[in-house]
Amino acid sequence: MPLVRRLSSYVLWQWLRIFVLAAIGLPVVSVLINITDRINRLLDRDLSGATIALAGLYGLPGHMAQMIPAAALFATVFTIGPLARNSEITAAKAGGVSFHRLVFPLLVAAAFAAGLCYWVGEVATETTARQLELEKERIARNQTSRYEFVYLADNGWTYSVRSLNTDSETMQGVVLEHAGRREGYANIAISADSARWNDSTGRWRLMGGSSHLLTDTTGPLTIRFASLELPSFNEAPRSLLIEPKRPEEMAYAELGEYIRTLDRSGNDTKKLKVDRAIKLALPAACLVIALFGAPLAMTNPRAGPAWGIAISLGTTVLYLLLINLSKAVGATGIVDPTISAWVPNGIFLLLGGWLMIRVRT
C-alpha cells in the first residue's frame, strides 16, 4: 500500500503540473490568435491597445472553459507517455500495480477538472458580456439611451421600443407583445405612446395606449387606457440598455429559462437546446477524453514527445469537429438536441473503454 500511495502521488503531481500549464497556456494562445485575427476590426472602432488587452483578459475565462478538456488530455498523454517511455510503468507492474490502478488518480483528477470547467464556464458568461461591451459589440453600460430596439424578456414578452432614456427613465413608442401560438395561450399586444418608470412599484407605467387580446375561442378585444401598469413589465431602465444575450453570455439555468420562454411562444429552440446541453457535455469531456488518452499514450511509447503532441492535437481537433457537427445536426431536429450534444462524448467513451480493455495491465 505505501508503494501504491507513493506512485499515485507521483503520477498525480506530474499530471497537475502539466494540466495547470496547459489550462493557462492554451487559452492565452487562443485569445492572442483571436485578437490578431480581429485586430483591424477592433482598431476601426477606435479602441486603444489597453482596451483591446483588457477585453482579451475578460475573454480569457470563456476560452479557458473551452480549453480545459484539451488541457486534461495534454496532461494525461504527457504524464503516461514519459512513464511508459522510461519503463516506469513496467516497473510499477513488476511491483504489483496494474495500469488501471496507476491511471485511476488521473481519472479522479480529470473528474475534478470537469467540475472546474463547468464553474469557469458559468463565470465566463459575465466576463464575456463585459468583453463584448469593451469591444463595442454590446451597448456600453455608461450609455444612457438606446433607439429602435427589440428586447425579449424572460417572462415571454417581447418589447419593441422606439427610444429609451435612462436619465429621465422614460420610453417613447412602446409595443409589448406576448405570442400564444399554442393552445391555452392568448395573443396579446399592447401599444403605448410613452412609458415612465415607477420607482415605488418597480414597474413601467404605460401612458396613452390600447391593449389587444385575441384567443382561439373569442374574437379580438381592444381596450384603450390612459395609464396602465403590468406586473411583468418590471425590467429596470438600465437593464434594457443591454441587447439580448447570446447563449455564451447566459449561465446554464438562465439559458434553460430563456428556452422555456421561447417554447411558450412557439419559437424554434433546437439550436439553443444544443448549446445548453453542450454546457454540460463539454465539462464531462474532461473525464471522457482522459479515459481515451491514457491507453492511447501507451500505443507508441518510444516515439517521444512528438507522438504525444500528435495525439493531443489530433484528438482535440477531432472532438471540436464532432461538437460543431453535433450542433448542426441537433439544430435541424434530425436528432434530439440533447442527444446530439452528447454524441461526441459517447464516441470517445466507447473508444476509450475499448482501448482500456486492450491495454496490457
Secondary structure per residue as TSV (DSSP state, phi and psi in degrees):
chain	resnum	aa	ss	phi	psi
A	1	M	-	360.0	-40.7
A	2	P	H	-59.2	-37.4
A	3	L	H	-63.3	-43.0
A	4	V	H	-63.6	-42.9
A	5	R	H	-64.6	-42.3
A	6	R	H	-64.0	-42.8
A	7	L	H	-63.6	-42.2
A	8	S	H	-62.0	-43.6
A	9	S	H	-64.5	-41.5
A	10	Y	H	-64.1	-48.7
A	11	V	H	-64.6	-42.0
A	12	L	H	-64.7	-39.5
A	13	W	H	-64.4	-42.5
A	14	Q	H	-61.0	-41.8
A	15	W	H	-65.5	-45.2
A	16	L	H	-63.6	-40.4
A	17	R	H	-59.6	-47.6
A	18	I	H	-69.3	-39.4
A	19	F	H	-62.0	-47.3
A	20	V	H	-61.1	-44.0
A	21	L	H	-61.6	-44.6
A	22	A	H	-72.2	-37.7
A	23	A	H	-66.7	-23.3
A	24	I	H	-96.3	-44.2
A	25	G	H	-68.5	-43.8
A	26	L	H	-62.8	-45.7
A	27	P	H	-63.1	-37.3
A	28	V	H	-61.8	-45.6
A	29	V	H	-62.2	-41.1
A	30	S	H	-62.8	-41.6
A	31	V	H	-64.3	-43.9
A	32	L	H	-62.3	-41.3
A	33	I	H	-64.3	-41.7
A	34	N	H	-63.4	-42.6
A	35	I	H	-66.4	-43.5
A	36	T	H	-60.9	-38.9
A	37	D	H	-67.5	-28.5
A	38	R	H	-113.1	12.7
A	39	I	H	-60.9	-40.3
A	40	N	H	-64.5	-40.8
A	41	R	H	-66.6	-38.3
A	42	L	H	-68.9	-39.7
A	43	L	H	-68.0	-31.3
A	44	D	H	-65.5	-20.0
A	45	R	T	-90.5	13.4
A	46	D	T	62.1	34.9
A	47	L	-	-86.5	136.7
A	48	S	-	-78.4	165.3
A	49	G	H	-61.1	-38.2
A	50	A	H	-65.1	-39.6
A	51	T	H	-66.8	-40.7
A	52	I	H	-64.0	-41.5
A	53	A	H	-65.1	-41.0
A	54	L	H	-66.2	-40.1
A	55	A	H	-62.1	-39.9
A	56	G	H	-62.7	-37.0
A	57	L	H	-65.3	-41.1
A	58	Y	H	-67.6	-28.1
A	59	G	H	-80.7	-10.0
A	60	L	H	-59.7	-45.2
A	61	P	H	-59.2	-37.4
A	62	G	H	-62.9	-43.1
A	63	H	H	-67.9	-36.0
A	64	M	H	-64.5	-41.1
A	65	A	H	-60.1	-35.4
A	66	Q	H	-77.3	-27.5
A	67	M	H	-95.7	-12.4
A	68	I	H	-60.0	-41.5
A	69	P	H	-59.2	-40.0
A	70	A	H	-64.6	-37.7
A	71	A	H	-63.8	-39.4
A	72	A	H	-64.4	-37.5
A	73	L	H	-67.4	-47.2
A	74	F	H	-57.1	-45.5
A	75	A	H	-62.6	-40.3
A	76	T	H	-67.6	-48.0
A	77	V	H	-64.6	-43.1
A	78	F	H	-84.1	0.6
A	79	T	H	-94.8	-48.4
A	80	I	H	-71.1	-39.9
A	81	G	H	-56.5	-56.0
A	82	P	H	-61.8	-34.6
A	83	L	H	-61.7	-42.2
A	84	A	H	-70.7	-40.1
A	85	R	H	-65.4	-35.2
A	86	N	T	-91.9	11.6
A	87	S	T	63.6	18.0
A	88	E	H	-71.2	-32.4
A	89	I	H	-69.1	-38.6
A	90	T	H	-61.5	-41.2
A	91	A	H	-65.4	-38.4
A	92	A	H	-64.8	-41.8
A	93	K	H	-62.0	-39.1
A	94	A	H	-64.0	-28.2
A	95	G	T	-86.1	6.1
A	96	G	T	92.3	11.5
A	97	V	-	-103.2	115.7
A	98	S	-	-74.3	164.1
A	99	F	H	-62.7	-40.0
A	100	H	H	-62.2	-41.0
A	101	R	H	-69.6	-33.1
A	102	L	H	-68.0	-38.7
A	103	V	H	-88.9	-5.7
A	104	F	H	-56.4	-44.5
A	105	P	H	-60.2	-31.9
A	106	L	H	-68.2	-37.1
A	107	L	H	-68.9	-36.4
A	108	V	H	-64.6	-43.3
A	109	A	H	-63.3	-38.0
A	110	A	H	-64.8	-33.4
A	111	A	H	-65.8	-40.4
A	112	F	H	-65.6	-36.0
A	113	A	H	-62.5	-33.9
A	114	A	H	-63.0	-43.2
A	115	G	H	-63.6	-39.8
A	116	L	H	-63.8	-40.6
A	117	C	H	-61.5	-43.3
A	118	Y	H	-64.0	-44.3
A	119	W	H	-63.9	-44.3
A	120	V	H	-63.0	-38.2
A	121	G	H	-62.1	-37.4
A	122	E	H	-69.2	-41.3
A	123	V	H	-64.6	-36.3
A	124	A	H	-63.8	-21.6
A	125	T	H	-62.5	-36.7
A	126	E	H	-76.4	-43.8
A	127	T	H	-68.8	-32.9
A	128	T	H	-65.6	-39.5
A	129	A	H	-60.9	-41.4
A	130	R	H	-67.8	-37.8
A	131	Q	H	-60.4	-44.2
A	132	L	H	-64.2	-34.0
A	133	E	H	-67.0	-45.3
A	134	L	H	-63.5	-34.7
A	135	E	T	-86.2	5.0
A	136	K	T	62.7	28.0
A	137	E	S	-85.2	-16.8
A	138	R	S	-129.3	156.5
A	139	I	-	-67.3	127.8
A	140	A	-	-68.2	153.6
A	141	R	T	-71.3	-18.1
A	142	N	T	-88.2	0.1
A	143	Q	-	-81.2	156.0
A	144	T	-	-120.0	-1.1
A	145	S	E	-141.5	157.4
A	146	R	E	-151.4	143.8
A	147	Y	E	-130.7	144.5
A	148	E	E	47.2	67.6
A	149	F	E	-133.2	162.1
A	150	V	E	-120.6	134.1
A	151	Y	E	-124.4	125.3
A	152	L	E	-97.1	109.7
A	153	A	-	-80.7	160.5
A	154	D	T	-68.6	-20.9
A	155	N	T	-92.5	12.8
A	156	G	S	96.2	-3.6
A	157	W	-	-89.0	147.6
A	158	T	E	-117.2	126.8
A	159	Y	E	-105.9	127.5
A	160	S	E	-111.0	120.0
A	161	V	E	-127.4	131.8
A	162	R	E	-75.8	-41.3
A	163	S	E	-155.2	147.6
A	164	L	E	-133.8	134.7
A	165	N	E	-129.6	114.7
A	166	T	T	-80.6	-18.8
A	167	D	T	-67.6	-47.0
A	168	S	T	-90.0	-6.7
A	169	E	T	55.1	50.0
A	170	T	E	-133.1	159.0
A	171	M	E	-133.7	153.1
A	172	Q	E	-125.3	143.7
A	173	G	E	60.8	67.8
A	174	V	E	-104.7	132.3
A	175	V	E	-129.9	123.6
A	176	L	E	-110.8	132.8
A	177	E	E	-132.6	140.1
A	178	H	E	-132.0	104.3
A	179	A	-	-83.0	126.4
A	180	G	-	-117.7	71.6
A	181	R	-	-84.6	9.6
A	182	R	S	-118.3	160.0
A	183	E	T	-61.2	133.4
A	184	G	T	95.2	-6.7
A	185	Y	-	-115.7	129.6
A	186	A	-	-90.0	150.4
A	187	N	E	-85.3	123.8
A	188	I	E	-126.4	134.9
A	189	A	E	-136.1	127.8
A	190	I	E	-126.4	125.5
A	191	S	E	-119.4	144.5
A	192	A	E	-146.2	147.7
A	193	D	E	-66.2	-37.9
A	194	S	E	-155.0	171.3
A	195	A	E	-148.7	146.2
A	196	R	E	-130.9	138.1
A	197	W	E	-73.6	132.7
A	198	N	E	-106.9	106.4
A	199	D	T	-65.0	-32.7
A	200	S	T	-69.4	-34.2
A	201	T	T	-102.2	-14.2
A	202	G	T	68.0	34.0
A	203	R	E	-138.5	165.9
A	204	W	E	-88.5	139.1
A	205	R	E	-104.9	116.3
A	206	L	E	-80.9	138.9
A	207	M	E	-122.7	129.4
A	208	G	E	60.0	78.5
A	209	G	E	-158.5	-162.4
A	210	S	E	-150.5	152.1
A	211	S	E	-116.4	142.8
A	212	H	E	-126.1	127.8
A	213	L	E	-122.8	129.5
A	214	L	E	-135.9	124.0
A	215	T	-	-121.9	173.6
A	216	D	S	-74.2	-20.1
A	217	T	S	-103.3	-19.6
A	218	T	S	-127.1	164.9
A	219	G	-	-78.9	-179.4
A	220	P	-	-66.5	141.0
A	221	L	E	-126.3	125.4
A	222	T	E	-117.7	131.2
A	223	I	E	-128.6	125.0
A	224	R	E	-92.7	150.1
A	225	F	E	-144.4	152.9
A	226	A	E	-86.4	-39.5
A	227	S	E	-150.2	149.7
A	228	L	E	-154.5	137.4
A	229	E	E	-120.5	130.8
A	230	L	-	-107.6	131.6
A	231	P	T	-57.4	-31.4
A	232	S	T	-82.0	-15.9
A	233	F	-	-90.8	72.3
A	234	N	-	-128.3	17.9
A	235	E	-	-69.3	127.4
A	236	A	-	-61.7	152.0
A	237	P	G	-53.1	-44.5
A	238	R	G	-71.5	-26.5
A	239	S	G	-68.6	-23.3
A	240	L	G	-79.1	-9.3
A	241	L	G	-70.6	-29.9
A	242	I	S	-82.0	134.0
A	243	E	-	-69.4	158.9
A	244	P	-	-50.9	139.4
A	245	K	-	-77.4	152.8
A	246	R	-	-84.8	162.3
A	247	P	G	-55.5	-37.2
A	248	E	G	-71.1	-11.0
A	249	E	G	-96.2	-1.5
A	250	M	S	-113.7	135.7
A	251	A	-	-68.8	169.4
A	252	Y	H	-58.0	-49.2
A	253	A	H	-66.2	-40.7
A	254	E	H	-63.9	-41.4
A	255	L	H	-66.2	-36.8
A	256	G	H	-62.1	-42.4
A	257	E	H	-65.6	-39.1
A	258	Y	H	-61.8	-41.4
A	259	I	H	-65.4	-43.2
A	260	R	H	-62.1	-36.9
A	261	T	H	-63.5	-45.0
A	262	L	H	-67.0	-36.4
A	263	D	H	-60.6	-41.5
A	264	R	H	-62.9	-26.5
A	265	S	T	-92.5	2.4
A	266	G	T	80.7	17.8
A	267	N	-	-83.1	158.1
A	268	D	-	-79.4	117.4
A	269	T	-	-118.6	15.2
A	270	K	H	-62.1	-42.8
A	271	K	H	-64.0	-40.9
A	272	L	H	-66.8	-34.3
A	273	K	H	-66.5	-35.9
A	274	V	H	-64.1	-44.6
A	275	D	H	-60.7	-39.5
A	276	R	H	-67.4	-43.3
A	277	A	H	-63.4	-34.7
A	278	I	H	-66.5	-26.9
A	279	K	H	-62.0	-22.5
A	280	L	H	-100.6	-36.3
A	281	A	H	-66.8	-36.7
A	282	L	H	-64.9	-47.4
A	283	P	H	-59.7	-40.0
A	284	A	H	-62.6	-24.4
A	285	A	H	-63.5	-24.2
A	286	C	H	-56.5	-46.1
A	287	L	H	-74.7	-41.7
A	288	V	H	-64.6	-45.8
A	289	I	H	-70.6	-32.6
A	290	A	H	-65.1	-39.9
A	291	L	H	-63.5	-33.3
A	292	F	H	-77.0	-40.4
A	293	G	H	-74.8	-31.7
A	294	A	H	-60.6	-53.9
A	295	P	H	-71.4	-28.4
A	296	L	H	-65.6	-33.6
A	297	A	T	-66.6	-16.5
A	298	M	T	-87.1	-9.2
A	299	T	S	-71.0	-28.3
A	300	N	S	-146.2	65.5
A	301	P	G	-64.3	-24.6
A	302	R	G	-81.3	-5.3
A	303	A	G	-74.2	-19.0
A	304	G	-	87.7	-171.1
A	305	P	H	-59.2	-30.7
A	306	A	H	-58.7	-37.7
A	307	W	H	-65.9	-40.9
A	308	G	H	-64.1	-41.4
A	309	I	H	-64.3	-42.0
A	310	A	H	-62.7	-43.3
A	311	I	H	-62.2	-48.4
A	312	S	H	-64.9	-49.5
A	313	L	H	-67.6	-42.7
A	314	G	H	-61.8	-44.5
A	315	T	H	-65.7	-41.3
A	316	T	H	-62.4	-46.7
A	317	V	H	-63.0	-43.4
A	318	L	H	-62.5	-42.8
A	319	Y	H	-64.5	-42.8
A	320	L	H	-63.9	-38.2
A	321	L	H	-63.6	-41.3
A	322	L	H	-66.2	-37.2
A	323	I	H	-62.9	-46.4
A	324	N	H	-63.5	-38.3
A	325	L	H	-65.5	-40.9
A	326	S	H	-65.5	-34.7
A	327	K	H	-62.1	-44.6
A	328	A	H	-66.2	-43.3
A	329	V	H	-68.4	-43.5
A	330	G	H	-64.1	-35.2
A	331	A	H	-68.5	-26.6
A	332	T	H	-79.4	-18.6
A	333	G	T	87.2	2.1
A	334	I	S	-62.2	-39.9
A	335	V	S	-121.8	147.4
A	336	D	-	-53.4	132.6
A	337	P	H	-54.6	-42.2
A	338	T	H	-66.5	-44.8
A	339	I	H	-62.4	-41.9
A	340	S	H	-58.7	-41.1
A	341	A	H	-66.0	-28.3
A	342	W	H	-94.2	-4.3
A	343	V	H	-59.8	-46.0
A	344	P	H	-56.8	-41.7
A	345	N	H	-63.4	-39.6
A	346	G	H	-63.0	-40.6
A	347	I	H	-63.2	-48.1
A	348	F	H	-70.2	-29.5
A	349	L	H	-66.9	-42.6
A	350	L	H	-65.0	-44.3
A	351	L	H	-63.8	-41.8
A	352	G	H	-64.2	-42.3
A	353	G	H	-63.0	-40.2
A	354	W	H	-64.9	-42.3
A	355	L	H	-66.8	-37.8
A	356	M	H	-63.8	-36.0
A	357	I	H	-69.9	-36.5
A	358	R	H	-81.1	-22.4
A	359	V	S	-67.3	145.0
A	360	R	-	-74.9	126.8
A	361	T	-	-98.3	360.0
